[in-house]
Amino acid sequence: MANSKKKGTSFLVILFRLFLLIMSPVIIYIGYYIYREFNVGFIHYREFGIRIPKGYTIHGVDISHHNGVVNWSALSSMKVDKIQMDFGFIKATEGKRMIDSKFYQNWLRAHQSGIICGAYHYFRPEISAQKQADHYIRVVNLKSGDLPPVLDVEETNGQSVAAIQKGVKEWLDIVERHYGVTPILYTGAVFYKNYLGKKFDKYPLWVAHYHSGNKPRIGRKWHFWQHSENGNVNGVKHAVDFNVFNGTKQDFDKLLKE
């Protein structure tokens, strides 16, 4: 009986070793793929709590009332290994009436801290684009050196592709005429492909795409990339969206309102 158990155990050990031998190339490949996709091109910064993509020199955050009270002076002065927040997109409005409860406070204090500011409108496709554009214009006073106006489009709310595109284009046209600068379009990589596409390729794109390697996977030129929603930065108690700009300081300056 004892010899029979030993033989059975030995057979299982041989089978296990054989399995490992056969599967080793597969395990190594999977490990390499994960490493390549999620580590190469990034540096993990303990202070920021996330991996920061390499190769970008201009970094920023986007902020709304969800982030609570922001100490912009502390945020702008934080610097780790030459990385600091150069710009901030601040939520201004939503729909045809809502003003972000922290907008005026954030807008004033961010400017005072030296952060380059942009104001975004959260688009509601079921509401008149004209009324939404007028609402944004009443609230947001852009000055020389500010980023262009931003339209955040990420919901369908039961509207067709044609209706969404029509409304988005109307908002962009009205706002561009008023401020004299081409607005920035914010959306997710998949949303852009499914609902916006080539009709909006002329607009500077701020794209949200997480876990996508060292750049967003989108088949067009992009200007800003929201690469994480879990960043930490001085002056903010809650997790913050982190972004990078795709270009040089000269490219960045060309975007700013004159």
GUSE-6710 format. One record per residue: residue in three letters; x, y, z of N, C-alpha, C in turn. Coordinates in steps of 0.1 Angstrom, whole numbers, plus 5000, padded with zeros to 4 digits. Layout:
! residues N
ALAXYZXYZXYZ/...
***
This chain:
! residues 258
MET500849885000500050005000500950135000/ALA501950135008502850245009503550274995/ASN504050164989504650184976503750244965/SER502450194966501450244957501250394958/LYS501150444971500950584974502150674968/LYS503450614970504550684966504550694951/LYS504150584944504150594929503150694924/GLY501950694931500950794928501350934929/THR502050964940502551094943503651134933/SER504551044930505551074920504951104906/PHE503951034903503251054890502651194889/LEU502051244900501451374901502551484900/VAL503651454906504751554906505251564892/ILE505451454885505951454871504951524862/LEU503651504864502651574856502651724859/PHE502851764871502951904875504151974868/ARG505251904869506451954863506351974848/LEU505651874842505451874827504551984824/PHE503552014832502552124830503352254830/LEU504152274840504952394841505852414829/LEU506452304825507352314813506652354801/ILE505452304799504652334787504152484788/MET503652524800503052654802504052764804/SER505252734807506252844810506252954800/PRO506352914787506353024777505153114777/VAL503953044779502753124780502753214792/ILE503153164803503253254816504153364814/ILE505353334808506353444806505753544796/TYR505053504785504553604776503453684782/ILE502553624790501553704797502153804806/GLY503153764814503853854823504453964816/TYR505153934804505754044796504754134791/TYR503654084786502554174781502054264791/ILE501754214803501254304814502354404818/TYR503554364818504654464822504754564811/ARG504654524798504854624787503654724787/GLU502454674789501254754788501154854800/PHE501454804811501154884823502354934831/ASN503554914827504654964834505655034825/VAL505954984813506855054804506255184801/GLY507055294802506555424798505955494810/PHE506055434822505455504834506555504845/ILE506455594854507155594866506155614878/HIS506255524887505355534899505855634909/TYR505055734912505455834922504655814935/ARG505355784945504655764958503855884962/GLU504456004960503856134964502556154957/PHE502456124944501256144936500256024937/GLY500755904942499955794944499655714931/ILE500155754920499855684907501155684899/ARG501055604888502055604878501855724868/ILE502955794866502855914857503555874843/PRO502855894832503455854819504755934816/LYS505755874811507055934808506856014795/GLY507756104793507856174780506956294778/TYR506256334789505456454789505956554799/THR506056684795506656784804505556874810/ILE504356874805503356964810502156884816/HIS501856904829500956824836499856914842/GLY498656854845497656934851496556844857/VAL495556914864494456844870493156894865/ASP492056824868490756884865489956874878/ILE489256984881488656994895487157034893/SER486356984903484957034904484657034919/HIS483357064922482957064936483156924943/HIS483256824935483456684941484756674948/ASN485756764945487056764951487056844964/GLY485956904968485956984980486657114978/VAL487057174990487857304990489257274986/VAL489757344976491157324971492057434975/ASN493157394981494257494984495157504971/TRP494857594963495557604950496957644952/SER497257714962498657754964499557624967/ALA498957544976499657414979499757324967/LEU498657324959498657244947499757284937/SER499757414934500657464924502157454928/SER502457454941503857454946504357314947/MET503557214947504057074948504857044936/LYS506056994938506956954927507756824931/VAL507656724923508356604925509056564913/ASP510356554914511256514902510856584889/LYS510756724891510456814879509056804875/ILE508156734882506756724878505956814887/GLN505256904882504256984890503057014881/MET502057064887500757094880500857224874/ASP500857234860500957354853499657414849/PHE498557334848497257384844496157314852/GLY495057374851493857314858492557344850/PHE491857234847490557254841489557254852/ILE488657354853487757374864486357364859/LYS485457284865484057274861483357414864/ALA482757464854482057584855480557564855/THR479957504845478557494843478157354839/GLU476757334840476157204835474757234831/GLY474357184819473057204814472757354812/LYS471557404814471157544811471157634824/ARG471257574836471157654848472257634858/MET472757514859473657474870475057544869/ILE475457604880476857654881477457574892/ASP478657514889479357434899479557524912/SER479257464923479257534936480557594940/LYS481657534935482957584938483657654927/PHE482957684916483557734904484257874907/TYR483457964912484058104913485258104923/GLN485158024934486258014943487457954936/ASN487257844929488357774922488957864912/TRP488157934904488558014893489458124898/LEU489058194909489858304914491158254920/ARG491058154929492258104936493258034927/ALA492757964917493657904907494458004900/HIS493858114895494558224888495558284898/GLN495158304910496058374920497358284922/SER497158154921498258064924499258054912/GLY498858104900499758094889499457984880/ILE498457894883497957784875497357844862/ILE497557784851496857824838495557754838/CYS494457834837493157784839492357764826/GLY491457664827490457634817489157604824/ALA488057654818486657624824485857534815/TYR485257434821484557334812483057334816/HIS482257304805480857294806480457144804/TYR479657094814479256954812477956954804/PHE478056884792476956894782475856794785/ARG474656834785473456754786472756744773/PRO472956634765472456634751470956644750/GLU470156624760468656634759468156774761/ILE469156874764468757014767469257094755/SER468557204752468957294741470357334742/ALA471157314731472557344730472757504731/GLN471757574725471757714725471757774739/LYS470757714747470657764761471857724769/GLN472457604766473657564774474857654771/ALA474957694758476057774754475857914760/ASP474657974760474358104766474658104781/HIS474357994787474557984802476057984805/TYR476857914797478357914799478858054797/ILE478458114786478958244783478658354794/ARG477458334800477058434811478058414823/VAL478458294825479158254837480658274836/VAL481258234824482658224823483258344815/ASN484158414822484858534816486258494814/LEU486558454801487958414798488858534795/LYS490058534800490958644798492258594790/SER493058684786494258644779495158554788/GLY495558444782496358354789495658234795/ASP494258234794493458124798493458014787/LEU493157894791492857794781491557814774/PRO491357764762490057784755488957724763/PRO487657764760486557694766486457544763/VAL485957474772485957324771484457274771/LEU484157184762482857114763483156964767/ASP482556924778482656794783481456704778/VAL481656614769480556534764480856384767/GLU479956324775480156184779478956104782/GLU477756174779476456104781475656114769/THR474756014767473856024756472456064760/ASN472056024772470756054778469556024769/GLY469655914761468655864753468555934739/GLN469556014736469556094723470356014712/SER469956034700470555964689471956024686/VAL472755954678474055994674473856134666/ALA472956134657472656264650472356374659/ALA471456354668471056464678472256504686/ILE473056414691474156454699475156534691/GLN475456494679476356564670475856704667/LYS474656714664474056844661474156944673/GLY473856894685473856974697475257014700/VAL476256924700477656954703478157054693/LYS477857034680478357134670477757274673/GLU476557274676475857404679476557474690/TRP476757404701477457464713478857514709/LEU479557434702480957474699480957594690/ASP480057604680479957714671479657844679/ILE478657844687478257964695479358014704/VAL479957924711481057954720482258004713/GLU482557944701483757994694483558134689/ARG482358164684482058294679482158404690/HIS481758364702481758454713483158484718/TYR483958384720485258404726486358424716/GLY486058394703487058414693488258304693/VAL487958194699488958084700488257954698/THR488957854692488357724690488257644703/PRO487057604707486957534720487657394719/ILE487957344731488457214733487257114736/LEU487356994730486356894732486856784741/TYR486156754752486556654762485556534760/THR486156414760485256294760486156174762/GLY485556054763486355934763486655884750/ALA487655794749488155744736487055664729/VAL486355584736485255504730484055584726/PHE483755684735482655774732482855854719/TYR484155904718484455974706484255894694/LYS484755774694484555684682483155654679/ASN482355634689480955584687479955694684/TYR480255814690479155924689479656054682/LEU480956074681481456204675482156174663/GLY483356124664484156084652484656194643/LYS484856174631485656254621485056394620/LYS483756414622483156544621483756644631/PHE484356594641484956684651486456684652/ASP487056624642488556614642489256744642/LYS488556854638489256984638489457044652/TYR488756994662488757054675489856994683/PRO490557074691491557024700490856924710/LEU491456804711490856694719491556674732/TRP490756674743491156624756490456494758/VAL491156384759490656254759490856184772/ALA489856114777489956034789490155884784/HIS491255824789491555684785492455634796/TYR491955544805492855494815493355354811/HIS494555314817495155184815495355164800/SER495955264793496155244779497555254774/GLY498555224783499955234779500455374781/ASN501355414772501955544774501255654766/LYS500055624760499255724753497855664751/PRO496855754749495555704747495455634733/ARG494555534733494355464720493155534713/ILE493555624704492455694697493155734683/GLY492355714673492855724659492855874654/ARG493255964662493356104657494356174666/LYS494656304662495556384670494856424683/TRP495556424694494956464707495856564714/HIS495356644722496056754729496256724744/PHE495256684750495356654765494856514767/TRP495456444777495156304780494856294795/GLN493656264799493356234813493656084815/HIS494856064821495355924822495055854835/SER494555934845494155864858493155954865/GLU492355884873491355954881491655934896/ASN492755884899493155844913494355914918/GLY494756024913495956094917495756164931/ASN496956184937496956264950497856384947/VAL497456504952498256624951497956704963/ASN498956774968498856864979497656964977/GLY496956994987495857094986494557034983/VAL494456904980493156844977493056714986/LYS491956704993491756595002491356464994/HIS490656474983490156364976490956334964/ALA490756214958491456174946491156274934/VAL492156294926492056394916492456334902/ASP491756384892492056344878493356404874/PHE494256324868495556374863495656374848/ASN496256474842496356494828497756534823/VAL497956504811499256554805498856624792/PHE499756714787499556784775500556724765/ASN500056704752500756634742501556734733/GLY502656784738503456884730504356954739/THR504957054733506057134739505357254746/LYS506157334753505657454760505257554749/GLN505857554738505557644727504157604721/ASP503957474720502657424715501557464724/PHE501857444737500857474748500457624747/ASP501457714746501257854746500357894734/LYS500457824723499757864711498257834713/LEU497857744722496457714725495757824733/LEU496557904741495957994751495258114744/LYS494258164750493558274745494458404745/GLU494458474734495258594733494658714740/
***
